[in-house]
C-alpha cells in the first residue's frame, strides 16, 4: 500500500495506510520486545538441529544440517553448505 506521509513524502508498507493499523503495528512491535516470543522457537530449532545432526552422524548418512533462526534444513551432501 502506498500513502502520502504527513511531511509530504511517500510511505510504503503494509501498515502505513491507516492510523489505527499503524498504532496496532507499533503496539505489537513493542510487545515483541518485552515478551520475546521469537526466542522459544529459536531455542527449539537449535535443539532439533543438534538432535538431527547426531542422528545423521550415527547412521552414517553424508549430510549437513543447516539452520537460520528457527528453520533448519538437511542437505544430503558431504561438502559444507554456504550462502
N, CA, C and O of each residue as an XYZ file, in Angstrom:
332
protein
N       0.831     -1.167      0.000
C       0.000      0.000      0.000
C       0.882      1.239      0.000
O       1.891      1.276      0.704
N       0.524      2.241     -0.768
C       1.268      3.496     -0.841
C       0.357      4.608     -0.334
O      -0.809      4.683     -0.721
N       0.879      5.458      0.521
C       0.097      6.596      1.003
C       1.001      7.807      1.133
O       2.219      7.662      1.229
N       0.432      8.979      1.137
C       1.201     10.208      1.323
C       1.458     10.412      2.801
O       0.530     10.403      3.610
N       2.708     10.594      3.146
C       3.063     10.846      4.541
C       2.721     12.292      4.886
O       2.607     13.135      3.996
N       2.562     12.573      6.152
C       2.177     13.908      6.604
C       3.205     14.969      6.232
O       2.856     16.134      6.038
N       4.466     14.572      6.132
C       5.513     15.548      5.794
C       5.673     15.741      4.292
O       6.627     16.384      3.854
N       4.758     15.195      3.494
C       4.822     15.367      2.044
C       5.545     14.250      1.333
O       5.567     14.227      0.102
N       6.141     13.317      2.067
C       6.844     12.200      1.449
C       5.889     11.064      1.130
O       4.678     11.178      1.317
N       6.438      9.998      0.657
C       5.643      8.810      0.349
C       6.035      7.720      1.321
O       7.218      7.529      1.605
N       5.052      7.007      1.829
C       5.274      5.945      2.789
C       4.821      4.630      2.178
O       3.693      4.527      1.696
N       5.686      3.624      2.192
C       5.374      2.319      1.611
C       5.292      1.271      2.707
O       6.072      1.317      3.658
N       4.373      0.335      2.597
C       4.322     -0.755      3.549
C       2.914     -1.192      3.861
O       1.938     -0.542      3.486
N       2.829     -2.296      4.547
C       1.549     -2.917      4.844
C       0.735     -2.134      5.867
O      -0.493     -2.116      5.785
N       1.393     -1.483      6.836
C       0.684     -0.844      7.939
C       0.588      0.676      7.795
O       0.160      1.343      8.737
N       0.962      1.231      6.673
C       1.040      2.680      6.536
C      -0.246      3.346      6.071
O      -0.300      4.574      6.006
N      -1.273      2.588      5.748
C      -2.467      3.172      5.155
C      -3.422      3.829      6.121
O      -4.211      4.679      5.706
N      -3.388      3.477      7.384
C      -4.400      3.986      8.305
C      -3.781      4.158      9.692
O      -2.984      3.319     10.112
N      -4.125      5.213     10.402
C      -3.556      5.435     11.737
C      -3.811      4.294     12.715
O      -2.965      4.010     13.564
N      -4.965      3.636     12.610
C      -5.269      2.536     13.535
C      -4.338      1.352     13.275
O      -3.831      0.742     14.216
N      -4.112      1.027     11.998
C      -3.219     -0.103     11.712
C      -1.783      0.240     12.075
O      -1.032     -0.638     12.500
N      -1.389      1.490     11.916
C      -0.043      1.912     12.356
C       0.102      1.751     13.869
O       1.102      1.222     14.352
N      -0.895      2.207     14.600
C      -0.848      2.101     16.062
C      -0.789      0.639     16.495
O      -0.067      0.298     17.432
N      -1.546     -0.228     15.815
C      -1.529     -1.659     16.143
C      -0.155     -2.257     15.869
O       0.358     -3.037     16.671
N       0.434     -1.896     14.745
C       1.764     -2.422     14.407
C       2.804     -1.980     15.429
O       3.636     -2.782     15.853
N       2.764     -0.717     15.825
C       3.715     -0.213     16.822
C       3.513     -0.915     18.165
O       4.486     -1.240     18.845
N       2.264     -1.149     18.547
C       1.983     -1.854     19.799
C       2.498     -3.281     19.764
O       3.062     -3.762     20.746
N       2.310     -3.963     18.638
C       2.786     -5.346     18.504
C       4.302     -5.392     18.577
O       4.868     -6.255     19.249
N       4.963     -4.471     17.891
C       6.431     -4.427     17.927
C       6.909     -4.201     19.352
O       7.893     -4.806     19.776
N       6.224     -3.336     20.100
C       6.584     -3.111     21.499
C       6.436     -4.366     22.341
O       7.295     -4.663     23.172
N       5.354     -5.104     22.134
C       5.127     -6.342     22.894
C       6.166     -7.405     22.534
O       6.603     -8.161     23.402
N       6.560     -7.468     21.269
C       7.585     -8.435     20.868
C       8.897     -8.163     21.590
O       9.630     -9.095     21.924
N       9.196     -6.893     21.831
C      10.412     -6.546     22.560
C      10.352     -6.913     24.028
O      11.387     -7.184     24.637
N       9.164     -6.927     24.609
C       9.002     -7.238     26.030
C       8.966     -8.752     26.257
O       9.710     -9.280     27.084
N       8.104     -9.435     25.523
C       7.873    -10.867     25.782
C       8.768    -11.804     24.987
O       8.907    -12.968     25.360
N       9.376    -11.339     23.907
C      10.343    -12.090     23.101
C       9.861    -13.502     22.721
O      10.543    -14.483     23.018
N       8.697    -13.611     22.069
C       8.183    -14.929     21.713
C       9.036    -15.639     20.661
O       8.912    -16.850     20.479
N       9.884    -14.910     19.983
C      10.738    -15.499     18.957
C      11.884    -16.316     19.552
O      12.484    -17.128     18.848
N      12.196    -16.119     20.818
C      13.326    -16.829     21.414
C      13.033    -18.310     21.638
O      13.935    -19.136     21.496
N      11.807    -18.664     21.980
C      11.491    -20.073     22.206
C      11.625    -20.899     20.926
O      12.268    -21.948     20.962
N      11.044    -20.473     19.786
C      11.247    -21.253     18.562
C      12.720    -21.355     18.178
O      13.159    -22.382     17.660
N      13.487    -20.286     18.431
C      14.910    -20.335     18.104
C      15.611    -21.405     18.941
O      16.430    -22.164     18.422
N      15.294    -21.465     20.226
C      15.884    -22.488     21.094
C      15.470    -23.885     20.679
O      16.286    -24.807     20.693
N      14.202    -24.052     20.305
C      13.731    -25.356     19.835
C      14.418    -25.741     18.528
O      14.760    -26.905     18.320
N      14.620    -24.757     17.648
C      15.328    -25.028     16.392
C      16.743    -25.498     16.638
O      17.219    -26.413     15.966
N      17.427    -24.883     17.597
C      18.786    -25.316     17.950
C      18.784    -26.755     18.456
O      19.658    -27.547     18.102
N      17.791    -27.090     19.290
C      17.699    -28.443     19.821
C      17.456    -29.455     18.698
O      18.097    -30.505     18.657
N      16.537    -29.138     17.795
C      16.239    -30.042     16.685
C      17.469    -30.214     15.794
O      17.780    -31.331     15.379
N      18.168    -29.122     15.500
C      19.376    -29.210     14.674
C      20.414    -30.130     15.325
O      21.033    -30.952     14.648
N      20.598    -29.987     16.624
C      21.577    -30.812     17.340
C      21.188    -32.286     17.280
O      22.028    -33.136     16.985
N      19.916    -32.595     17.558
C      19.455    -33.992     17.551
C      19.548    -34.601     16.149
O      19.980    -35.743     15.989
N      19.143    -33.835     15.145
C      19.211    -34.336     13.761
C      20.662    -34.537     13.348
O      20.982    -35.527     12.690
N      21.537    -33.624     13.721
C      22.958    -33.763     13.394
C      23.555    -35.030     14.010
O      24.321    -35.740     13.359
N      23.204    -35.308     15.252
C      23.682    -36.526     15.924
C      23.141    -37.763     15.220
O      23.875    -38.724     14.990
N      21.853    -37.739     14.879
C      21.243    -38.897     14.200
C      21.887    -39.142     12.848
O      22.160    -40.288     12.489
N      22.129    -38.091     12.104
C      22.755    -38.214     10.776
C      24.148    -38.814     10.914
O      24.543    -39.682     10.136
N      24.877    -38.348     11.900
C      26.231    -38.868     12.125
C      26.191    -40.333     12.559
O      26.995    -41.136     12.085
N      25.274    -40.691     13.446
C      25.179    -42.053     13.956
C      24.832    -43.069     12.871
O      25.364    -44.179     12.870
N      23.944    -42.699     11.949
C      23.567    -43.674     10.914
C      24.482    -43.622      9.698
O      24.340    -44.428      8.779
N      25.421    -42.677      9.689
C      26.422    -42.637      8.638
C      25.979    -42.016      7.319
O      26.592    -42.271      6.283
N      24.937    -41.212      7.342
C      24.493    -40.530      6.132
C      25.382    -39.310      5.907
O      25.685    -38.564      6.839
N      25.795    -39.121      4.651
C      26.585    -37.938      4.326
C      25.615    -36.773      4.152
O      24.948    -36.641      3.126
N      25.555    -35.937      5.176
C      24.607    -34.827      5.153
C      25.108    -33.698      6.037
O      25.911    -33.899      6.948
N      24.616    -32.520      5.742
C      24.884    -31.337      6.542
C      23.550    -30.807      7.053
O      22.560    -30.805      6.322
N      23.523    -30.368      8.277
C      22.309    -29.772      8.839
C      22.588    -28.287      9.015
O      23.470    -27.888      9.775
N      21.819    -27.479      8.299
C      21.981    -26.031      8.382
C      20.800    -25.415      9.098
O      19.743    -26.030      9.232
N      20.997    -24.180      9.560
C      19.919    -23.538     10.301
C      19.989    -22.031     10.131
O      21.068    -21.439     10.117
N      18.821    -21.424     10.003
C      18.677    -19.974     10.061
C      17.527    -19.684     11.008
O      16.381    -20.038     10.731
N      17.832    -19.039     12.124
C      16.863    -18.751     13.169
C      16.226    -20.059     13.633
O      16.943    -20.919     14.145
N      14.927    -20.249     13.481
C      14.304    -21.490     13.949
C      14.040    -22.460     12.801
O      13.358    -23.467     12.990
N      14.569    -22.170     11.617
C      14.342    -23.009     10.441
C      15.613    -23.804     10.173
O      16.704    -23.238     10.106
N      15.468    -25.111     10.019
C      16.642    -25.912      9.701
C      16.392    -26.691      8.419
O      15.250    -26.914      8.018
N      17.483    -27.099      7.787
C      17.412    -27.833      6.529
C      18.471    -28.927      6.551
O      19.547    -28.752      7.123
N      18.158    -30.048      5.928
C      19.107    -31.149      5.809
C      19.548    -31.213      4.353
O      18.722    -31.385      3.457
N      20.837    -31.077      4.121
C      21.404    -31.143      2.778
C      22.136    -32.471      2.651
O      23.129    -32.707      3.340
N      21.650    -33.329      1.779
C      22.243    -34.656      1.623
C      23.483    -34.581      0.740
O      23.454    -34.956     -0.432
N      24.560    -34.093      1.320
C      25.852    -33.973      0.654
C      26.913    -33.911      1.727
O      26.640    -33.495      2.852
N      28.110    -34.319      1.391
C      29.160    -34.311      2.401
C      29.986    -33.024      2.383
O      30.806    -32.818      3.278
N      29.794    -32.163      1.399
C      30.518    -30.902      1.407
C      29.752    -29.866      2.236
O      28.550    -30.006      2.464
N      30.440    -28.859      2.670
C      29.803    -27.875      3.558
C      28.874    -26.954      2.766
O      29.065    -26.721      1.572
N      27.861    -26.438      3.472
C      26.909    -25.514      2.868
C      27.379    -24.096      3.076
O      28.063    -23.791      4.053
N      27.010    -23.229      2.152
C      27.310    -21.807      2.309
C      26.197    -21.000      1.644
O      25.446    -21.524      0.821
N      26.101    -19.756      1.998
C      25.056    -18.894      1.415
C      25.381    -18.551     -0.015
O      24.620    -17.837     -0.667
